Amino acid sequence: MPDWTRAYGEPLFSATIRATPADFDVTEKLGFELSGDGEHDYLYVEKTGTNTEWLARQLAAFADVPAKDVGYSGLKDRNAVTRQWFSVPRWNQPDWAAFDIDGVSILEVNRNARKLRRGAHRSNHFRIILRGPTKGSDPFVDERLHRIREEGVPNYFGPQRFGRGGANVDLADSWAAGKRLPRHKRSIAISSARSFIFNELLAARVLDKSWNQLIAGDVANLDGTGSVFDVEAVDDELRGRCAALDIHPTALLWGDGSAEEATPPGHEDWLRALSKARVKPARRSLRLKVIELQWQLDDEALTLTFGLTRGAFATSVLREVADLAIPNQAI
């Protein structure tokens, strides 16, 4: 896998992330109020060392409902301590106090009229410990983290999108070559191909130092939303909004009808396959705002707390500070 260009220079030290689940703590924020009634139980669940999709199937089995009717907003890391919402139809009025799985606790039960849909949450908040010798790097770490807090980071897709050893990229190659895949693996292949192409586009903008600036002809994104608009010319107002992290430049998530000249060379098989599959093109911000970043540094670890909008990867923040080693079981 490529080591895509960093915005702030070489990593300041080497560190291990997710050495233990407690080192990677994630809390999901919904961003909307629950109605308190309706046909769906909303469960706020804390899980440790547990896969989101697997847990959704266990909740479905306990409630005696089809797994497809259990909702969750986002996939959360397995090798971590995470808190997230699930929705489960209450057709059979399950007694959630009796639900018992190691590493899983139901912290809150509420109700809502509608199933929880993917991408419905507003943000994720992290507490992450980077373990590694940091002695002597204090002023450099402080300086870099201050810049990240003020200027954001490149919004790369993280390594988990591409699988262990880039296995999902190999899957995308097989799919593009015509191999028939089950629906779930086909979705992974498409997502991996589009994410890889996006990262290549972003790396080019990082290299020419325009990842955090608007250029005439860009499509801009309003921070924290899916709202985008064309930038015909860059005036002082737009420059000021961009500097304030209110708007960001974007790049393509490639799909049918996207302009080939906007794509790095070498991915022609993927492009043809995405067009043939009628994948709808989209946009993604080139820059990621890091919310309420705080840190504590000692000789053996750096502890970071911060928030990110949905769809963002914490590793995009971490890689701008440290050279990351990820245990195999954590990928």
Buried (B, 14 or more C-beta within 10 A) or exposed (E): EEEBBBBBEEBBBBBBBBBBBEBBBBBBBBEEEBEEEBEBBBBBBBBBBBBBEEBBEBBBEBBEBEEEBBBBBBBBBBBBBBBBBBBBBBEEEBEBEEBEBEEBEBEEBBBBEBBBEEEBBBBBBBBBBBBBEBEEBBEBBEEBBEBBBEBBBBBBBBBBBBBEEBEBBBBBBEBBEEEEBEEEBBEBBBBBBBBBBBBBBBBBBBEEEBBBBBEEEBBBBBBBEEEBEEBEEBEEEBEEBBBEBBBBBBBBBBBEEBEEEEBEEEBEBBBEBBBEBEBEBBBBBBBBBBBEBEBEBEEEBBBBBBBBBBBBBBBBBBBBBBBBBBEEEBB
